[in-house]
């Protein structure tokens, strides 16, 4: 069984389920308290944000409210609509969408889902779900409650556009991951109280300091081998624990290692400890370094060839992993394109079904094994983009079983030659942890699981 070799012991909650239930009760109590116009819930990776959203929507509906739910992407909306309809078949769920919307197959099989292009089409629905961008086009209705999912991904200018649609709000999100994306320069707004590029939650809290803030204390996704490291690196002021203990989860192969000793040693390290650093020789390379990207593809292919079987609380008897259980995370879209090509080149059946994408698009998703191409691998410099703590947090926190990082040797020296130099701006709170700190914590952990390729 897997053991965590971290030198810092993990504080173990007496009962993770009880701790999570107590946190949920406190959140619902503050929602029921008429003094609060808003309630904020900070969540670590895999802590059950969607579960809380569904539970809160049910509670509001049973109390006579007709809540709306605001998500940031159409995929998030679809997932919430299907889950709400499945768990509460007696509640009619409305999906507000554009005219060219095609519902997912799962939604078509549920009779309590109504799809509408405008609010008038959803008059009989008890819960209405749509993206923030769609709600911004609705200007003729007000609701008592809104639940804002992945709230830290919403820019403050978008929140300003929809805030008149509801009287009270529950804001649920992960403060440690990527900030809202913008394609324009943000320098002109830095330090201003109306900076539209900040996330909506931070701006709201800065102007309303009496809003209660709760934290979900348990990650049900991250294994006990990963939760302490992720917490130290990216959530230093809001500790959380893993929902499962040592020995609950494990990986093993159905076939023996025969041909690829370079890959099999890395996989053995990952299966035994939950972490592995597949380190290639030191070299300065472009970000489209084919050797590094091919190594990531080969590791994923090797997992499929050898037949990795995962044991966990959901499948105590073990389950053979398929391509859909594996993801490869990168920093840039051109890297993702090259990894997909490399997977196709392996000729392994199913390899092209491995999820390959950037951190921005993997955010919110979950896999059994994740292979990460380190953003700083082979670089001559450490730019703000590649040092972004949220990017590394997303990449390193998608897994339930193991995380394998592929990188060239020399990242530690790169960090030493590019110390943290973030500018200090008036009226702007320093962000903790910064990318330099987070990378140092992660490198220290990965050094314990290094395999020279």
C-alpha positions in Angstrom: 0.0 0.0 0.0 1.1 3.6 -0.6 2.8 5.6 2.1 3.5 9.3 2.2 7.2 10.1 2.7 6.6 13.7 3.6 8.7 14.8 6.6 5.9 17.0 7.9 3.1 15.0 9.6 -0.4 15.6 8.3 -2.9 16.9 10.9 -5.6 14.3 10.8 -9.2 15.3 11.5 -10.9 12.9 13.9 -13.6 12.2 11.2 -13.4 14.0 7.9 -17.1 13.4 7.2 -18.1 14.9 10.5 -15.9 18.0 9.9 -17.3 18.5 6.4 -20.9 18.1 7.7 -20.3 20.6 10.4 -18.9 23.1 7.9 -22.0 22.6 5.7 -24.3 23.2 8.6 -22.6 26.4 9.5 -22.8 27.6 5.9 -26.5 26.8 5.7 -27.1 28.5 9.1 -25.5 31.7 7.8 -27.6 31.6 4.7 -30.7 31.3 6.9 -29.6 34.3 8.9 -31.4 37.3 7.4 -28.6 39.7 8.5 -26.2 38.5 5.7 -26.6 39.7 2.1 -23.9 37.3 1.0 -22.0 34.2 2.3 -18.6 33.2 0.9 -17.3 29.6 0.9 -13.6 28.9 0.1 -12.9 25.4 -1.1 -9.7 23.5 -1.6 -9.5 21.2 -4.7 -12.1 18.4 -4.6 -13.8 19.5 -1.4 -17.3 19.1 -2.8 -18.2 22.5 -4.2 -20.8 21.0 -6.5 -22.3 19.0 -3.6 -22.6 22.1 -1.6 -24.2 24.0 -4.5 -26.8 21.2 -5.0 -27.5 21.0 -1.3 -27.9 24.8 -0.9 -30.3 24.9 -3.9 -32.4 22.2 -2.4 -32.6 23.9 1.0 -33.6 27.2 -0.6 -36.2 25.5 -2.8 -37.7 23.7 0.2 -37.8 27.1 2.0 -40.0 28.6 -0.7 -37.3 30.4 -2.6 -36.8 30.2 -6.4 -33.0 30.4 -6.6 -30.8 30.9 -9.6 -27.4 29.4 -10.1 -24.6 31.2 -11.9 -21.7 29.2 -13.3 -18.8 30.4 -15.4 -18.8 28.0 -18.4 -21.4 26.0 -20.3 -19.8 22.7 -19.2 -20.2 23.7 -15.6 -23.8 24.7 -16.2 -24.5 21.3 -17.9 -22.9 19.4 -15.1 -25.0 21.2 -12.4 -28.3 20.9 -14.3 -27.8 17.1 -14.7 -26.8 16.6 -11.1 -29.6 18.7 -9.7 -32.2 16.9 -11.9 -30.8 13.4 -10.9 -30.6 14.0 -7.2 -33.9 15.9 -6.9 -36.4 14.4 -9.5 -39.3 16.2 -7.9 -37.8 19.7 -8.7 -38.0 21.1 -12.2 -34.6 22.5 -13.2 -34.4 25.2 -15.9 -31.4 25.6 -18.2 -31.2 29.1 -19.7 -29.2 28.9 -22.9 -28.5 30.5 -26.3 -30.5 29.6 -29.4 -27.8 27.3 -30.8 -27.4 25.3 -27.6 -27.3 21.5 -27.8 -28.0 19.7 -24.5 -25.7 16.9 -23.4 -27.1 13.3 -23.8 -27.5 12.9 -20.0 -29.9 15.9 -19.9 -32.1 14.4 -22.6 -32.9 11.3 -20.4 -34.2 13.4 -17.5 -37.8 14.6 -17.6 -37.5 17.3 -15.0 -35.1 19.5 -17.1 -36.5 22.4 -19.1 -34.4 24.3 -21.6 -35.3 27.8 -22.5 -33.9 30.7 -24.5 -35.5 33.3 -22.3 -36.9 33.5 -18.7 -40.5 33.3 -20.0 -39.8 29.7 -21.2 -38.9 28.7 -17.6 -41.8 30.0 -15.6 -42.5 26.6 -14.1 -39.0 25.9 -13.0 -38.0 26.0 -9.3 -34.2 26.4 -10.0 -32.8 28.2 -13.1 -29.1 27.7 -14.1 -27.1 29.7 -16.6 -23.6 31.1 -17.2 -22.7 34.5 -15.9 -22.5 35.8 -19.4 -26.1 34.7 -20.1 -27.4 36.2 -16.8 -25.8 39.5 -17.9 -28.2 39.6 -20.8 -31.3 39.3 -18.6 -32.5 42.7 -17.4 -36.1 42.2 -16.4 -36.2 39.9 -13.4 -35.0 39.8 -9.8 -34.6 36.7 -7.6 -34.3 36.3 -3.9 -31.2 34.1 -4.0 -28.3 33.3 -6.3 -25.7 30.6 -5.9 -22.5 31.5 -7.7 -20.4 28.5 -8.5 -16.6 28.8 -9.2 -17.0 32.4 -8.0 -13.3 33.2 -7.9 -13.2 32.7 -11.7 -15.7 35.5 -12.2 -14.2 39.0 -12.9 -15.6 41.8 -10.8 -17.0 43.6 -13.9 -19.1 40.6 -14.7 -20.4 40.4 -11.1 -21.4 44.1 -11.4 -23.4 43.3 -14.5 -25.5 40.6 -12.8 -25.6 41.7 -9.1 -29.0 43.4 -9.6 -30.6 40.1 -10.6 -30.6 38.8 -7.0 -30.9 40.1 -3.5 -28.7 37.6 -1.6 -25.9 35.4 -2.8 -23.9 32.3 -1.9 -20.4 32.5 -3.4 -18.6 29.2 -3.7 -15.1 28.8 -5.2 -11.4 27.9 -4.9 -9.2 30.9 -4.0 -6.0 29.0 -4.7 -6.5 28.4 -8.4 -6.2 30.5 -11.5 -7.5 34.1 -11.5 -10.1 35.2 -14.0 -8.7 35.3 -17.5 -8.3 38.6 -19.5 -6.6 39.2 -22.8 -6.0 42.9 -22.2 -3.3 44.6 -20.2 -4.4 45.3 -16.6 -1.7 47.9 -15.6 -4.1 50.8 -15.9 -6.4 49.5 -13.2 -3.9 48.1 -10.6 -4.6 49.5 -7.2 -7.9 51.2 -8.1 -11.0 50.2 -6.1 -13.0 49.5 -9.3 -10.4 47.3 -10.9 -12.6 45.2 -13.2 -10.0 42.4 -13.7 -9.9 41.3 -10.1 -12.1 38.4 -9.1 -15.5 39.4 -7.9 -15.3 37.7 -4.5 -12.1 39.6 -3.5 -13.6 43.0 -4.6 -16.9 42.2 -2.8 -15.1 41.3 0.4 -12.9 44.4 0.2 -15.9 46.6 0.3 -18.1 44.5 2.6 -16.0 43.3 5.5 -18.9 41.9 7.5 -19.6 39.1 5.0 -19.0 35.7 6.7 -16.4 33.5 5.0 -16.4 29.7 5.5 -13.8 27.1 4.5 -14.5 23.5 3.5 -12.0 21.5 5.6 -11.7 18.2 3.6 -10.6 17.3 0.1 -12.4 14.2 -1.1 -10.3 14.2 -4.3 -6.7 14.4 -3.2 -5.2 11.3 -1.6 -3.5 11.4 1.8 -0.2 11.5 -0.1 -1.0 14.8 -1.8 -3.2 16.9 0.5 -0.5 18.0 2.9 1.8 19.1 0.1 -0.9 21.0 -1.8 -2.1 22.6 1.3 1.4 23.8 2.2 2.2 25.0 -1.3 -1.0 26.8 -2.2 -3.2 27.2 0.9 -0.9 28.1 3.7 -3.5 30.0 5.7 -6.5 27.6 5.3 -5.4 24.1 6.0 -7.4 21.1 4.8 -7.1 17.4 5.1 -7.7 14.4 2.8 -11.0 12.6 3.1 -9.2 9.2 2.9 -6.4 7.8 4.9 -3.2 5.9 4.1 -4.0 2.6 2.5 -7.4 3.5 1.2 -6.3 4.1 -2.3 -3.7 2.2 -4.3 -2.5 1.4 -7.8 -1.0 -1.7 -9.3 -0.2 -3.1 -12.7 -1.7 -6.3 -14.2 1.5 -6.9 -16.4 5.1 -6.9 -15.4 7.7 -4.3 -16.6 9.5 -5.7 -19.6 10.6 -3.2 -22.2 10.6 0.4 -20.9 12.7 0.5 -17.8 13.0 4.3 -18.0 9.3 4.8 -17.9 8.5 1.9 -15.6 10.8 3.2 -12.8 8.9 6.5 -12.8 5.5 4.7 -12.8 6.6 2.5 -9.9 7.5 5.5 -7.9 4.2 7.1 -8.6 2.2 4.0 -7.8 4.1 3.5 -4.6 4.1 7.1 -3.2 1.5 9.0 -5.2 4.2 11.3 -6.7 7.0 11.0 -9.3 9.3 13.5 -10.9 10.4 12.2 -14.3 13.5 14.4 -14.8 15.1 14.7 -18.2 18.7 16.0 -18.7 19.3 19.8 -18.2 18.9 21.8 -21.4 17.5 25.1 -22.4 14.7 24.4 -24.9 11.7 26.1 -26.5 8.4 25.4 -24.8 7.6 23.0 -27.7 10.4 20.7 -26.5 9.4 17.5 -28.3 11.5 15.2 -26.0 9.7 16.4 -22.8 6.2 16.3 -24.5 6.9 12.8 -25.9 7.9 11.6 -22.5 4.6 12.7 -21.1 2.7 10.9 -23.9 4.8 7.8 -23.4 4.1 7.7 -19.7 0.4 7.8 -20.4 0.7 5.1 -23.0 2.7 2.9 -20.7 -0.1 3.2 -18.1 -2.6 1.9 -20.6 -0.3 -0.9 -21.9 0.5 -2.3 -18.5 -3.1 -2.1 -17.3 -3.2 0.0 -14.2 -5.8 -1.1 -11.6 -7.0 1.5 -9.1 -8.3 0.6 -5.7 -10.2 3.2 -3.7 -13.2 3.8 -1.4 -15.5 3.8 -4.5 -14.0 0.6 -6.0 -12.6 -1.5 -3.1 -12.3 -4.5 -5.4 -10.2 -2.5 -7.9 -11.0 -1.0 -11.3 -9.0 -1.1 -14.6 -8.1 2.5 -15.6 -9.0 3.6 -19.1 -7.8 6.5 -21.1 -10.6 8.7 -19.7 -9.0 8.3 -16.2 -5.7 9.9 -17.3 -4.9 13.5 -18.1 -1.8 15.3 -19.3 -1.7 19.0 -18.2 0.5 21.6 -19.9 0.8 25.4 -19.8 0.3 26.3 -23.5 -2.1 25.2 -26.2 0.6 24.5 -28.7 2.1 22.1 -26.2 -1.2 20.3 -25.9 -1.4 19.9 -29.7 2.0 18.3 -29.7 1.2 16.0 -26.9 -1.9 14.8 -28.8 0.2 14.2 -31.8 2.7 12.3 -29.7 -0.1 10.1 -28.2 -1.3 9.3 -31.7 2.3 8.4 -32.7 2.5 5.8 -29.9 -0.1 3.6 -31.8 -1.5 2.4 -28.4 -5.2 1.7 -28.6 -7.2 4.4 -26.8 -4.2 6.7 -26.2 -5.9 9.4 -28.2 -8.7 9.5 -25.6 -6.4 10.6 -22.9 -7.4 14.2 -21.8 -4.8 16.7 -22.9 -5.2 20.3 -22.1 -4.0 23.5 -20.5 -4.4 24.3 -16.8 -7.2 26.8 -17.7 -9.3 24.1 -19.3 -8.5 21.3 -16.8 -9.6 23.5 -13.9 -12.5 21.9 -12.2 -12.0 18.4 -13.7 -10.9 15.2 -11.9 -8.8 12.2 -13.0 -7.2 9.2 -11.4 -3.7 9.9 -12.7 -2.4 13.2 -14.0 0.9 13.8 -15.8 2.1 17.4 -15.6 4.6 19.0 -18.0 6.1 21.5 -15.5 5.6 25.1 -16.7 9.3 26.0 -15.9 10.9 23.0 -17.6 13.8 23.9 -19.8 13.3 27.7 -19.6 16.0 30.3 -19.4 13.7 32.7 -17.4 10.9 32.5 -15.0 8.1 34.8 -16.2 5.1 35.8 -14.2 2.9 33.5 -16.4 5.1 30.4 -15.8 5.5 31.3 -12.1 1.7 31.7 -11.6 0.9 29.8 -8.4 -2.7 29.1 -9.5 -1.5 27.4 -12.7 0.7 24.9 -10.9 -2.0 24.4 -8.3 -4.5 23.4 -10.9 -2.1 21.0 -12.6 -0.9 19.4 -9.4 -4.4 18.9 -7.8 -6.5 17.1 -10.4 -5.6 13.6 -9.3 -7.2 11.0 -7.0 -4.3 8.5 -7.1 -1.0 9.8 -8.4 0.6 12.9 -10.0 3.7 12.5 -12.3 5.6 15.7 -13.1 7.8 15.7 -16.3 10.5 18.3 -16.4 14.1 19.0 -17.3 16.7 19.3 -14.6 17.5 22.8 -13.5 14.3 24.3 -12.3 15.7 24.8 -8.8 18.6 26.7 -10.2 16.2 28.7 -12.4 14.2 29.8 -9.3 17.4 30.7 -7.4 18.5 33.0 -10.3 15.0 34.5 -10.6 14.0 35.3 -7.0 10.5 36.6 -6.3 10.4 40.1 -7.7 6.6 40.9 -7.9 6.1 44.6 -7.8 4.3 46.2 -4.8 1.3 48.4 -5.6 -0.5 50.7 -3.3 -3.9 49.5 -2.2 -3.2 46.0 -3.5 -2.9 43.1 -1.0 0.1 40.9 -1.5 -0.9 37.5 -2.8 0.2 34.5 -0.7 1.7 32.2 -1.6 3.4 33.7 -4.6 4.5 31.5 -7.5 8.2 31.4 -6.3 7.2 30.1 -2.9 4.8 27.6 -4.2 7.3 26.2 -6.7 9.9 25.8 -4.0 7.5 23.8 -1.8 6.5 21.6 -4.8 10.1 21.0 -5.9 11.2 20.0 -2.3 8.4 17.4 -2.3 9.2 16.2 -5.9 12.9 15.8 -5.1 11.9 12.9 -2.7 10.4 11.1 -5.7 12.9 12.0 -8.5 13.7 9.5 -11.3 16.4 10.4 -13.7 15.2 9.8 -17.2 
